[in-house]
Amino acid sequence: MTGHLTMDHRGALCLARPFPIPDPMTRIINLRQARKSRDRDAKRAEGDRNAARFGEPKHLRDAREAEETRIRSLWDAHRKDDGADD
């Protein structure tokens, strides 16, 4: 038995608990906070998707494209041409 005996406002004895013991399966939530949290998580996920799609800065994108072009030209320069395409 948790709590102790005390008197209520009418003078009757009752079992006083410091705080009601919640059911472990229930959780009281504030619906406004839950909605805001859900919306915030959705916006964060959308932002992460957009950062993956469009997030590369121009100077890094230009450097990557220049490196790809350089590698492609090196491969093309070392390609054997057997002349069978004529």
HUUR-V724682 format. One record per backbone hydrogen bond with DSSP energy under -1.0 kcal/mol. CO is the residue of the C=O (numbers start at 1). NH is the residue of the N-H. Records with the same first field share a line. If there is no record, write none. Layout:
CO=NH  NH
//
This chain:
4=16
6=14
8=11
12=8
14=6
16=4
23=26
30=34
31=35
32=36
33=37
34=38
35=39
36=40
37=41
38=42
39=43
40=44
41=45
42=46
43=47
44=48
45=49
46=50
47=51
48=52
49=53
50=54
51=55
57=61
58=62
59=63
60=64
61=65
62=66
63=67
64=68
65=69
66=70
67=71
68=72
69=73
70=74
71=75
72=76
73=77
74=78
//
